[in-house]
Amino acid sequence: MPMQMDQLVALCKRRGFLFQSSEIYGGLNGFWDYGPMGVELKRNVREAWWRDMVTAHNEQAVRPGAPSTYEMTGLDCTIIMHPQVWKVSGHYDLFHDFLVDCREEKRRYRHDQVFGRWVEGRGQRFFVATETLGDEGQEEMQHRALKFLGLRAKDAGELKWDGPVVCLTTIKDHSQVLAPDAKKLGTLTEPREFNLMFETHTGAVADESSKTFLRPETAQGIFVNFKNVLDSTRVKIPFGIAQIGKSFRNEITPRNFTFRSREFEQMEIEFFCRPETSADWYAYWRDRRFAWYLDLGLARDRLRLRDHDPDELSHYSTGTADIEYAFPFMAPGEFGELEGVAHRGDFDLRSHMEGKLDPKSRPLAVENDEHGQPRYRGSGRDLSYFDAETKERFIPHVIEPSAGADRATLAFLCEAYREDEVPDENGKLTKRTLMAFHPRLAPYKAAVFPLVRKDGMPEVAQEIYAALKPRLNVFYDEKSAVGRRYRRQDEIGTPYCITVDGQTLEDGTVTVRDRDTLRQWRIHKNECAAEIERLVSGNE
């Protein structure tokens, strides 16, 4: 039976992966706190990304035929930047969603996240709206249509559904829409723009001149520092600049656990290359990022690489692909975005250099200066690149793999959840819940147990724990029966358990247990650190 999201959410709270922010005060929608296990899991996701993309990226060594050698470096930019950054990037004018309000229920919805179907019954034709897709959504629409018409469940045959489920954005007249949770028709307002940036102020006086914003993405910090990186390092094109950091978007309707939050963490790369090679680099990064998720354990049948249709592309993009995962909260056959890989051309550097561009790549002037000349919104700084070998100057093209650390962590949580049956100490089959994380991602790499709390076993177990702790994140436990200790470690995803027993006192060997296969084998206690490191690294 497929895992249900409520099972995962319950486990995440019970075992300390995720908590609702400010829960003791009723919580704050769209914000989540990572608990002791969650902070380790997410840190491991970030570190795996940074190591694989930045510090150990020698593709020539591991993938023969990969593109030519390139360099990678990193940045850590501020969350609050000069407000002009967001005007030039387009976020100030264009970074918005459309929302609708229900006048009856005083609820607010994102226009493109409300769906429904037309239905006829008892002489009326109306559109039943819901925020839920799939079979559950159809059941909800039927229940609400019957209730609106004063019918009972046995009268469902009187309903005549017209057409498939469509988005509310396709409905021009809201007067015949039964809004989610509403009891009357026509309670929705017309859609209006809602800017997603969080506004704040810098300085002692809060007025228009002090207005700033929490960044909605990490990418712009890389673009405005492009010249600083060139001038302060020896990197040359092609090269990438990576950044991991918090971003903030005032989502209208945050939902689906941590999938859509108002505070989230991004893992982004801006890869700078020559214009004539950009198409090859785009294909390279698209395929490489897809392979990264597979390498860390996401199932191929739940992961897909989807190229954007031409009408989906941003006006400056010549190609964008989304890496998507079939999250359990999605309707059957639907996927949610994990990461976008975009070919951004020279839009960003040119915008910050000259001013924001229109779809035809012409600089947009804000107004004329005192001499009647157009004043552009860009910095006026030279952000071009000079190739010392070819003596050419050009504005690099950019390939942007942009991943969400929180969404990736959620995908790994969903993928890891398992339920099976295993024999207990008496041979009786019992239900077991485990998190089958890739060892690189698991919060603890191993747990060390004494079989019993006597006969010198705890002292030996603590010696092993002390030897492992400086090299790996490990856990020590001597409370309750060993079977229960195994179950606790299974639920938090610890891949290996080391048990000190009576035989350890005789020959110095301990039992190592594999979380997924339940296979057990014995090694000498002095070999534990090397064995666990070998297993975690995958060098079996």
N, C-alpha and C positions, 0 to 999 in steps of 0.2 A: 504493500500500500504506500503511495507517495507520501512524503513528509508534508505535514501541514505547518503553515507558518506559526500558528499558535504554539505548536510543540517546540519549535526552535526558539521563539521569544521566551517561553517559560524556562527552557534550559539556559538561555543566555543570562537571565536574571538569577536563577538558582545557582549557577556555577561562576558567576562574576565576570561575564563577558560584557554585558551592556545593561545600563540602567537608564530609566527615564530621567532627564535633567530636572533637578529641583523637585523630586518626587514627593518629598514630605510636605510640600506646599501645593500639591495637586499636579505638578509637572508643567513643563513649558513645551508646547507643541513645536515640533521641528528641531528639537535639540536633544542630544543624547550624550551620556557620560559612559566612557569605557572603564570597566571595572578591572580588578587585578589580572584576570585572564585576558580580557579584551585588549588592554593596553599592551600586553606582550605580543598578542597575535597581530595587532595592527602595526606595532613596531617591527615585527618580523617581515610583514608585507612591505613596509617602506624600505627596510634594509635590503631585502631581496631585490627590489626594484633598483635601488641605488647601486648595489654591487653589480647586478647584471647589466645595467644600462650605462653606468658611469665609470666605476673603478675597475671593472674586469670585463671590458667590452671587446676584447680582441677577437673579432669574428673570424679573422683569417685563420686563427689557430683552431677554432672549433667548427667552422663551417667553410670548407673549401669552396672557392668560387664566390665568396662574399665580396661586396664592393671594396674598393681600395681603402687603405688605412685612413681612419679619421680620429679626431680627438674629441674628448668630452671633458667638460668642466662644470662647476656648479655655482649657484647663487643662493642667497637667502635675503629676499627683499622685504621692505616694510609693508605692513598691511594697509596703512594709510599713505597715500601718495598725493602729489600735487593734483588738484581737481582737473587741471587742463589735460592730464593724461587720459581721463575718462571722456572728455569732450572730443579729443582727437581720435580716440579709438572707436568712437561711436556708441559707447555704453550710455552716455548721458542722454543721447537722443533716441537710441534705438533699442536699448536693452530693457525690454518690457514684455509682459504677458498681458492678455486681455482677461478681464474678470467680469463676472456678472453677480449681482446680489439678488437674493430672494427677499422681497419686501414682507412676506408673511412670516417666514421662519428666522429672519435676520441672519441668514447664513451667506457666505461668500464662496464662489466657485471659480476655478480657472476654466475659462470658456472652452478650451480644447481638451478638457479632461472630464467633460460631462457627455454621456452618450444616451441613446434611447431609440425607441421605435414608435412608428405610428400605429394606432390601434383604433378600431371601430367597435362600438357597442351601444345598444339602446339609443340609436339615433345620433350618437356623438362620435366625432373623430378628433383625436388629440394625440399629442406626442408625450410619451411617458419617459422621463429622464431619470438617469441613475449615474452614480459614479463607479459602479461595479460592472465588470465585463464577464463574459463566459456564462456558464449555466447558472451560476449564482445570481448574476445580473438579470438573466431572463426570468428567473423565479421571482426576484424582487419586483420587476416591472409588472409581471402578471398579478402579483399580490396587490400592488398599489392601484393598478387599473381596476381590479375587481372592487376594491374598497372605495375608490372614487365613484364608481357607478352604483354602489350599494348592493353588489352581488356577493354570493358566497363561492367558496372554492368549487363546489359542485356545478356552478354555472360557468366555469371557465370556457366551455364550448361556445358560449355566446360572443366571446371576444374574437375579432377578426384582425390579425396582425398584418400590417401592410409594409412589405419591404424589409430589408436587413437592418441590423443595428448600425446607426450612423452617429457621427459626432454632432454635438449641438452647433458647431460652427457652420454646418450646412443648412441650419434652420434660420431663415431670414425674419420670420414673424414669430415672436415669442408669446403672442396672445393665446395660442393653443397648446402651450407647453405646460405640462404638470412637472414642476421642478422637484428635484430630490427632496423628500420630506414634506413637501407642500401638500395642502388639502384642496387648493383651488387652482384653476388655470390662470395663466398670465401674470404670475407673481414675479417673474424675472425682469430685471432691468436690462437695458441695452448694454452690450459689452463696451468697456472703456479700458484705456491703457493704464497699466500699473507698472511703474519702474521698479525693478527688482533690487536696486542698490540700496544698502542701508546708509542713511545719511547721519552725519555727526558734525561736530564743530571743533576746530582747534583754536586755542587761545582763550582769553578770559571773557570775551564778549561773543555771544552767539548771534550773528547777523549774516546777511548774504555773503559778505566778504570772507567770513570764517568757515563757510560750509565746505566740508570734505566728505569723503565716502570710505566705507570699508570696502576693500577690493572685492569685486565679484569673480576675479580669476587671478592666477599668478603670472600669466603670460606677459602682461604689459611691463612688469618689473624687469623682465629679461630684455625686452625690446629697448627700453629707455637706457639700459646699461650696456647695450651692444658695444658701443665705442669704448666704454671703460674696460670691458673685458679684453678687447683687442689691444688697447694701449698698455694694459698691465700684465699681460701674459704673452706667451709665444705661440698661441694658437693661430692656425691659419685654415682657411676654407679647404675642405669641408670640416665643420666642427659643430658640436652641439653644446648648448647650455641647459642644464637641468635644474629644476627647483621643486622642492616639496614644501608645501605651506598651506595655511588655512585661507579659505575664501568664504564669502558670505553673500547669500542671496535671499531676499525677503520673499520666499515662495508663498504663493497665495494659499495653496493647499498642500502642505507637506504630508507625505503619506508613505505607507509600505515600509515601516520600521526605519532603518537608516538609509533607504534607497533615495529618498528625496528629503533632504534636511535643509535647514536655513544656515547652519554652520557646518562646513565640511572641509576635507583636506584633499588637495590635488597633488598629483605627481606628473609634472609636465616637462617636456623637452621642446626647445626650439632649435631645430637643426638647420644650419645655414649652409647653403651650397650654391654652386654656379647655376644660373637659370637653365642652361642647356642640359644639365644633368639632373634637374629636379624631379623629372618624371620617374627616373630610375630610383632615386632615393625615396620618393614617395612609396613606390611598390616595395622597396626593401623594408622600410619602417612598418608599413602596414602588415606585411607577412611576419616580421620579427616580433612585433608586439602580440600578434595572435598566438604565435608559438609559445610565448612566455607564459600565458595562462594555461595552455595545455601542459607545459613542462611542470607546472606547480599543482597539477591535479584536477583541473576542471575537465569534465567529460566532453569529448568532442561532439556528442549528439545534443548537448545542452549549450554549446557555444557556436556562434556563427559570425562570419565577417560579411557585413552588408554594405555594399557601395550605395552612396546616396544617388537618388534619381536627379536628373538635371534641375528639376524645379525645387529640389530641397537645398541645393548648393547656395552658399553665400555668394554674393555678387563678385567677391574677389577670389573665390576658390575655383580651382580647376579640377579638384577631386577631393572627396572626403569619404572615408569608410568608417563605419561604427563596428566595434567589437561588442557583440551582444550576448547576453546569457539568459537562459530560460529560468528566471526566478520562480519559485513556487507560487508567488502571489499574482503572477501573470496568468491571463487566460490561456487555455491549451493552444499551442502553436504560436504564441506570442513571446517576444524577447524584450528585455530591458537593456539599455545602453550601459556598458562597462567603461568604454573608452572610445574616443574619437581620434582618428588620424587624418589630419587635414593638410592639403597642399595650399598654403596661404599666399603663394606668390611673393611679391615684394610689397604687398599692401601695408603691412605694419611699419616697417622701417621707413617707407616712403611717406606714410601718413605723419609719423612723428618728426620727419625731416621737413616736409613741405606743408603739410596740412591734411585734413581728412579728405579722402577721395570719394567721388561719386561713382556709380556703377560703370561709367565710361572712362574711369581713371583720370579724371580731370581734378586738379586741386580745387577745393571749395573755399572761397573767401568768406570770412565772417562779415567784413565791412571794408570800406576804403579808409586809408590813412589820410593824414593832413595834406598829402600831395596828390590825393585822388587815386592812389594805387591800391590794389586789393591787399588786404592784410589776412594772411593765412593763419590757421590755428596751430600749426606745427611749431616745433622748437626753433627751427631755422638752423639747427646744427647739421653738420655733414655726417650722415650715417651710412655713407657708401663704403665700399671695400676696395682697397688697392692691391692687386696681385703683383707682387714684386718680380715674379718670374716671367709673366706674360706682359707686364707693364700695362695692364688693363684696370680701369676703374668701373665698378658696377655696383648696383644694389642687389645684394644676395636674395635668392628665393628661400623660403622657409617651409620646412615640413614640421608639423606639430603633432606629436603623439601626446594626447592629454588624457590621463587616467585619473579616476577617483579612488583615493586610498580607502575611503569608507565603503564605496560600492564594491571594490575588489575584496575587501574584508568580508562584506556581507555575502558575496558570491562564494568565497571559500568556506564560510560558515554553512551556507545552504548545501554546498557540495559534500561537506564532511559529515553531515548528520546521517547516522545509520541506526537501525534497530535490528537485532538478531537474537538468537537463543543460544545460550552456552550452558554447559553443565556446571553446577555448583560443587562444593566440596563433597556432597553426598551423591553426586552423579545425576541429580535432577535438573532438567532443563529449565532455565530461568531467562526472562527477558533481559537483554542488555542494550543500553543506549551508549553509543560511542561517537566521537568526533574524529573521523579518519583524515586528519590534516596531513599534508605533506610534511615530513620531518623538519624541513627548513622553516616551516611556518608555525609549527606547534609551540604553544607558550612554554611548556617544559619539554626538554628533550628526553629526560629520563626521571624516574622516581626510584628512590632507594628505600627498601624495607628490611627490617629484621623480622624473621618469621614470628618470633615471640619476644617479649620484653624481659628476657632472662638469659642465663647461661653464656653471657658475654656477647650475644648476638647484636644488641644495640651498639656496643662499642665498636665492633667491626664495621657495622653499617655506617656509623658516623665517620669512620676513617675513609670509607669509600666516597661518601658524600663530600667530605672535605677535599678529597683529591679531584673530584669532578667539578666542584662549584667554581673554581677560578677559570675553567675552560668552557663550561656549558651551563645553561640555566637548568638546574635540576631541583628536585623536591625530595624532602625527607619526611617519612610518615611511619609512626610505630603504633598508632591508635587503631583499635578494633581488629576484627578478623582480617586476615590477609586478602580473602576474597572480596570483602567490602572495599578494601583499599584499592584493589585492582579496578573495581567498578568506578570508583571516584576518578581515578586517573583516566579510565576509558572515556568518561563523560567530558573531561576537559582536553582530551586529545593527546595525552602523553604517549609517544610511540613505543617506549621501552620501559620496562620495570626490572629492577635488579633486586633479588631477594637473597638475604643472608639466612642460611638455615643450619641444621646440625652438621651437614657434610662440610660446610665452610670451615667449621672448627677443626675438622679432621684433615682436609687436604687443601684448604684455602680457595676452593672454587665456589662460585655463586651461580644462581639461576638467572638467566636473562629471558624475559618474556616479550614477545612481539604483540602489540596491540591488535593488529588486523588479522593475523593468521592464528594467533594464540600459540604459536610454536615456542617451545622452551628449549634452551640449550645451556650448557655450563661452560664458564670460562674462569680463569684465575682472577682473583680479586684485583690483582695489580694491573690487569689488562683492561679494566672497565672503561677508563677514560678513552683509550685508543679505540676500543671496540665501538663505543657509542659515537665518537666523532666520525668513525668510518661509516657507520650506518646512517647517520644524519646527512653526511655529505653525499650519500648514494654510491660510494665506492665499495660495493659488495663484491 
